[in-house]
Amino acid sequence: MNKKMITLVVGVTALLSVPMMAQAADVEAGRDAFETCRGCHTSPGTSNVYPTYYVPKVGGQVAAYTVAALKAYQKSERPHRTMMANVHGFSDQKLENIAAYLETVTGSARANANGGNAANGKKLAESCMACHNDNTDAGATNPRLAGQHQNYLEKAMQDYQSGARKNALMQSMVQGLSEDEINDIAAYFTSLKGLTAVK
């Protein structure tokens, strides 16, 4: 093998061994990609038909969590046919862009509550706060729950209990909770300032 050929082989091998850098998320592209989502996620009063619960507030959500949630719908790890259909075929880049856009959305849309004892929920949620502490620093991966609609949080916890949502840690955390305890925990997080509806 001549010198030029050896140099070429070494160069190609070195190039192939370098991991390709992911393209940075594009907030403006994410805003455009979110247009198909606006019908449901821009009104604080929009409800899922059955079972009935408010469509979640996604403005200000941690980007890494949004990507993970959307991928869970793609993999049928979350049971919601509309969401599964909406994100089917979305590239990783498109998911990253949408998540980056949503993380920038701020506002003060009020969450819908439906009873429960928020003071008791605060006590019950002490073990939840290690992960769901509303951290929005760079690198945060756990979802913000503060300011989310109460019946959406209740439905999410019920889905973890039943196994409809797949996450071993969350399933273990909520497994022993009663209906009233779920209601109280959700009431507590709903009472906090945090997530907002997208305009």
Phi, psi and omega in degrees: 000130183281171186298319180297318180295318179298316179299318180296314181297315179298318180296314179295318179299317179296319180296318181291336181277349178275122179297138179290133180282133178291144178291139180296147179295143183247108184299317181294320176295325177295321177299316179295316181294333181286349183306322180288347182264344188299328182306324181258322191265018179244359181239121181299341184259005181286133182242149168292143184292303178207131350296153187278120172201154182292140175298132187296147172284132183239354178291127180086007180286149178299128186300315183299323178292318179302316178299314180298319180294316180295323177292327177296322175294319179299324182269007182061029177272351173234128187272083175215105189300321181296314179295320179299318180291320184294325183261358179301128178084355176293135176287162175302321181297319180295319177298316179298319181295314179300314181298319179297320178296311183299326181296334182274348185284126178237166180163190183222030180302132184283139178279150178273125179253159179215052177093198182089165182251098184297327180294317177292323178299325178298318178295315182294331185274003182305319180287341179282335190289342177299325180256321187258054185264015178066029178288123178243015178295158177303134180094353178294142182234343183276144184291145170283136176246340182302129177083008178279152178300138187296313185288339173290317178297320178299315180297319179299314179295320178297322179292325175293320179299317184280344184090001178296326170259132185262107173196108187302318181296311181295322178299320179290327182290324186257355189305319185268005184283140175278169178300319179294321179295319176299316179300317182291317179298315179297320179299322180296308181297324179295329182287346183272154176277134181185256185297157180222161173285148178276137180271000000 
